[in-house]
Amino acid sequence: MDVLYLLVPLSVLAMLGILAVFAWALHGGQFEEIDAVAAQILAASDTPSAATIDADQAAAGKDHKNRKV
C-alpha cells in the first residue's frame, strides 16, 4: 500500500510529461498536412534527374582518364 504513495505521483508526472511533449509537437506544426506529405512521397519519382546522371558520368570519366592500364 505504501508503494502507491510513490507510483501515483510518478504516473501523474509521466502523464503530464507526455502531454507536454504532445502539446509541443502540436504547437510546432508536426501534425499539419500529414496527407499531403504522404502523397508527395508516393508521387516522387525514383529516377535520378539528368543533371545527376551527367555529374556521375563526368566523375566516372575523370576517374577513367586518370587510371593507368
Helices and strands as residue ranges (DSSP letters): H 4-27, H 34-43, H 50-66
